[in-house]
Amino acid sequence: MEQFLQVGVITSTHGLRGEVKVFPTTDDPARFLQLKDVILEGKRGRLDLTVERVKFFKQFAIVKFKGLDRIEDVESYVKCPLLVTRENAVPLEEGEYFIADLIGLRVVTDEGEEFGVLTDVLQTGANDVYVVDHHGAEVLLPVTRECVLDVDVEGGFVTVHILKGLLD
């Protein structure tokens, strides 16, 4: 399991006083309002930062970090991800998983056959879709009760039922 979870990516500076525009990569951008400590994955390593304030503009969170008060202090952090520790992550509801924990899980059919490896999760309006590497071919599996029967992050596998027509 990943120790750090990405909550956003700095896309640009904002103004001259050290603010940055952050594209949220979390399901709930409002979580930035409660965010106190983040880890910036910089080009020269990780940097612990304290959030001073947050406001929103369109799809972006405008974030100001303590101690970074000039545009020159934040320019080099453009395109860098912002991470939180697992302890600072949003609590999950039953049946919810962090995408980082799903990537790399083995995918097994309900008949006990090895099907492939989960390589990505697409978030669509209706339901998520698991992208599975099935012997070199990409297969898309809808995350529905009929298709995804069990997710066992601790055990390292997902059990699926291959619906008729999915492999055609």
Sine and cosine of phi, psi and omega as CSV:
sin_phi,cos_phi,sin_psi,cos_psi,sin_omega,cos_omega
0.00,0.00,0.59,-0.81,0.03,-1.00
-0.93,0.36,0.66,-0.75,0.04,-1.00
-0.99,0.14,-0.52,0.86,-0.02,-1.00
-0.89,-0.46,0.60,-0.80,0.00,-1.00
-0.86,-0.51,0.71,-0.70,-0.02,-1.00
-0.98,0.20,0.73,-0.68,0.05,-1.00
-0.91,-0.41,-0.22,0.98,0.00,-1.00
-0.03,-1.00,0.13,-0.99,0.04,-1.00
-0.73,-0.69,0.75,-0.66,0.05,-1.00
-0.95,0.31,0.85,-0.53,-0.05,-1.00
-0.99,-0.15,-0.50,0.87,0.00,-1.00
-0.19,-0.98,0.17,-0.99,0.14,-0.99
-0.98,0.19,0.27,-0.96,0.02,-1.00
-0.67,-0.75,0.96,-0.26,-0.02,-1.00
0.98,0.22,-0.26,-0.97,-0.10,-0.99
-0.95,-0.33,-0.05,1.00,-0.14,-0.99
-0.97,-0.25,0.47,0.88,0.12,-0.99
1.00,0.05,0.14,0.99,0.04,-1.00
-0.99,0.14,0.47,-0.89,0.05,-1.00
-0.77,-0.64,0.49,-0.87,0.14,-0.99
-1.00,0.01,0.77,-0.63,0.00,-1.00
-0.87,-0.49,0.80,-0.61,0.13,-0.99
-1.00,0.05,0.91,-0.41,-0.03,-1.00
-0.93,0.38,0.71,-0.71,0.09,-1.00
-0.91,-0.40,0.43,0.90,0.02,-1.00
-0.93,-0.37,0.43,-0.90,0.01,-1.00
-0.90,0.44,-0.46,0.89,-0.09,-1.00
-0.82,-0.57,1.00,-0.03,-0.01,-1.00
-0.85,0.52,-0.42,0.91,0.01,-1.00
-0.89,0.45,-0.28,0.96,0.03,-1.00
-0.86,0.50,-0.38,0.92,0.01,-1.00
-0.89,0.45,-0.43,0.90,0.00,-1.00
-0.93,0.38,-0.47,0.88,0.03,-1.00
-0.99,-0.13,-0.08,1.00,-0.07,-1.00
-0.94,0.33,0.79,-0.61,0.00,-1.00
-0.93,-0.38,-0.73,0.68,-0.04,-1.00
-0.86,-0.52,0.70,-0.71,0.07,-1.00
-0.72,-0.70,0.26,-0.97,0.07,-1.00
-0.87,-0.49,0.83,-0.55,0.03,-1.00
-1.00,-0.05,0.82,-0.57,0.04,-1.00
-1.00,0.04,1.00,0.07,-0.08,-1.00
-0.99,0.10,0.12,-0.99,-0.01,-1.00
-0.93,0.37,-0.37,0.93,0.00,-1.00
-0.93,-0.38,0.38,0.93,0.02,-1.00
0.88,-0.47,-0.12,-0.99,-0.04,-1.00
-1.00,0.03,0.57,-0.82,-0.02,-1.00
-0.73,-0.69,0.84,-0.55,0.06,-1.00
-0.98,0.19,0.78,-0.62,-0.02,-1.00
-0.78,-0.62,0.48,-0.87,0.08,-1.00
-0.94,-0.33,0.77,-0.64,0.00,-1.00
-0.98,0.21,0.81,-0.59,0.02,-1.00
-1.00,0.00,-0.70,0.72,0.03,-1.00
-0.34,-0.94,0.33,-0.94,-0.01,-1.00
-0.63,-0.78,0.65,-0.76,0.18,-0.98
-0.64,-0.77,0.18,-0.98,-0.06,-1.00
-0.86,-0.51,0.59,-0.81,0.07,-1.00
-0.61,-0.79,0.92,-0.40,-0.08,-1.00
0.82,0.57,-0.80,-0.61,-0.03,-1.00
-1.00,-0.01,0.13,0.99,-0.09,-1.00
-0.96,-0.28,0.49,-0.87,0.23,-0.97
-0.99,-0.15,0.77,-0.64,0.08,-1.00
-0.99,-0.12,0.90,-0.44,-0.14,-0.99
-0.89,-0.46,0.68,-0.73,0.10,-1.00
-0.89,-0.46,0.80,-0.60,0.01,-1.00
-0.98,-0.18,0.58,-0.81,0.05,-1.00
-0.89,0.46,0.71,-0.70,0.07,-1.00
1.00,0.07,-0.18,0.98,0.06,-1.00
-0.94,-0.34,1.00,-0.06,-0.20,-0.98
-0.94,-0.34,-0.03,1.00,-0.02,-1.00
-0.76,-0.65,0.41,-0.91,0.02,-1.00
-0.84,0.53,-0.56,0.83,-0.01,-1.00
-0.91,0.41,-0.44,0.90,0.01,-1.00
-0.95,0.31,-0.41,0.91,-0.12,-0.99
-0.90,-0.44,-0.17,0.99,-0.06,-1.00
-0.82,0.57,-0.64,0.77,-0.07,-1.00
-0.96,0.27,-0.10,0.99,-0.03,-1.00
-0.99,-0.11,0.01,1.00,0.05,-1.00
-0.87,0.49,0.68,-0.73,-0.02,-1.00
0.97,0.24,0.18,0.98,0.03,-1.00
-1.00,-0.08,0.64,-0.77,0.04,-1.00
-0.98,0.20,0.47,-0.88,0.12,-0.99
-0.95,-0.30,0.75,-0.66,-0.07,-1.00
-0.86,-0.51,0.37,-0.93,0.19,-0.98
-0.79,-0.61,0.40,-0.92,0.10,-1.00
-0.97,0.26,0.33,-0.94,0.01,-1.00
-0.85,0.53,-0.56,0.83,0.01,-1.00
-0.92,0.40,-0.49,0.87,0.00,-1.00
-1.00,-0.07,0.08,1.00,0.00,-1.00
-0.97,0.23,0.36,-0.93,0.05,-1.00
-0.91,0.41,0.72,-0.69,0.04,-1.00
-0.88,0.47,0.63,-0.78,-0.03,-1.00
-1.00,-0.04,0.54,-0.84,0.13,-0.99
-0.99,0.16,0.24,-0.97,0.07,-1.00
-0.85,0.53,0.74,-0.67,0.02,-1.00
0.99,0.13,0.06,1.00,0.07,-1.00
-0.98,-0.22,0.52,-0.85,-0.04,-1.00
-0.62,-0.78,0.48,-0.88,0.14,-0.99
-0.97,0.23,0.70,-0.71,-0.02,-1.00
-0.84,0.55,-0.62,0.78,0.00,-1.00
-0.86,0.52,-0.50,0.87,0.01,-1.00
-0.98,0.19,-0.36,0.93,-0.04,-1.00
-1.00,0.07,-0.55,0.83,-0.04,-1.00
-0.87,0.49,0.78,-0.62,0.03,-1.00
0.99,-0.10,-0.12,0.99,0.03,-1.00
-0.93,0.37,0.58,-0.81,0.11,-0.99
-0.94,0.33,0.60,-0.80,0.06,-1.00
-0.93,-0.36,0.84,-0.55,-0.07,-1.00
-0.84,-0.54,0.64,-0.77,0.03,-1.00
-0.98,0.19,0.26,-0.97,0.04,-1.00
-0.93,0.36,-0.12,0.99,0.08,-1.00
-0.99,-0.13,0.10,1.00,0.07,-1.00
1.00,0.07,0.15,0.99,-0.01,-1.00
-1.00,0.01,0.64,-0.77,0.12,-0.99
-0.93,0.37,0.83,-0.55,-0.05,-1.00
-0.98,-0.21,-0.60,0.80,-0.02,-1.00
0.26,-0.97,-0.40,-0.92,-0.03,-1.00
-0.77,-0.63,0.72,-0.69,0.03,-1.00
-0.96,0.29,0.86,-0.51,-0.09,-1.00
-0.94,-0.33,-0.34,0.94,-0.02,-1.00
-0.28,-0.96,0.28,-0.96,0.09,-1.00
-0.79,-0.62,0.85,-0.53,0.05,-1.00
-0.99,-0.11,0.75,-0.66,0.01,-1.00
-0.98,-0.22,0.93,-0.36,-0.01,-1.00
-0.95,-0.31,0.07,-1.00,0.00,-1.00
-0.92,0.39,-0.65,0.76,-0.09,-1.00
-0.99,0.16,-0.80,0.61,-0.02,-1.00
-0.37,-0.93,0.31,-0.95,0.08,-1.00
-0.94,0.33,0.31,-0.95,0.04,-1.00
-0.75,-0.66,0.80,-0.60,0.06,-1.00
-1.00,0.07,0.76,-0.65,0.09,-1.00
-0.99,-0.12,0.85,-0.53,-0.09,-1.00
-0.86,-0.51,0.74,-0.67,0.13,-0.99
-0.99,0.11,0.95,-0.30,-0.03,-1.00
-0.94,-0.34,1.00,-0.01,0.00,-1.00
0.82,0.57,0.71,0.70,0.05,-1.00
1.00,0.02,-0.16,0.99,0.04,-1.00
-0.96,-0.28,0.59,-0.81,0.01,-1.00
-1.00,0.05,0.82,-0.57,0.03,-1.00
-0.87,-0.49,0.71,-0.70,0.01,-1.00
-0.97,-0.22,0.84,-0.55,-0.02,-1.00
-0.89,-0.45,0.84,-0.54,0.03,-1.00
-0.94,0.35,0.66,-0.75,0.03,-1.00
-1.00,0.06,0.99,0.10,0.06,-1.00
-0.79,-0.62,0.30,-0.95,0.01,-1.00
-0.88,0.48,-0.48,0.88,-0.01,-1.00
-0.96,0.27,-0.47,0.88,-0.10,-1.00
-0.97,-0.24,-0.77,0.64,-0.01,-1.00
-0.99,-0.12,0.94,-0.33,-0.10,-0.99
-1.00,0.02,-0.58,0.82,-0.06,-1.00
-0.40,-0.92,0.62,-0.78,0.12,-0.99
-0.85,-0.53,0.87,-0.49,0.00,-1.00
-0.85,-0.52,1.00,0.04,-0.04,-1.00
-0.89,0.46,-0.69,0.73,0.00,-1.00
-0.88,0.47,-0.66,0.75,0.00,-1.00
-0.98,0.20,-0.29,0.96,0.07,-1.00
0.99,0.11,0.44,0.90,-0.01,-1.00
-0.50,-0.86,0.33,-0.94,0.09,-1.00
-0.85,-0.53,0.73,-0.68,0.06,-1.00
-0.98,-0.18,0.78,-0.63,-0.04,-1.00
-0.78,-0.63,0.40,-0.91,0.16,-0.99
-0.93,-0.36,0.86,-0.51,-0.02,-1.00
-0.98,0.20,0.95,-0.31,-0.02,-1.00
-0.93,0.36,0.53,-0.85,0.01,-1.00
-0.85,0.53,0.76,-0.65,0.04,-1.00
1.00,-0.08,-0.20,0.98,-0.03,-1.00
-0.93,0.36,-0.51,0.86,-0.04,-1.00
-0.99,-0.17,0.05,1.00,-0.02,-1.00
-0.98,0.21,0.00,0.00,0.00,0.00
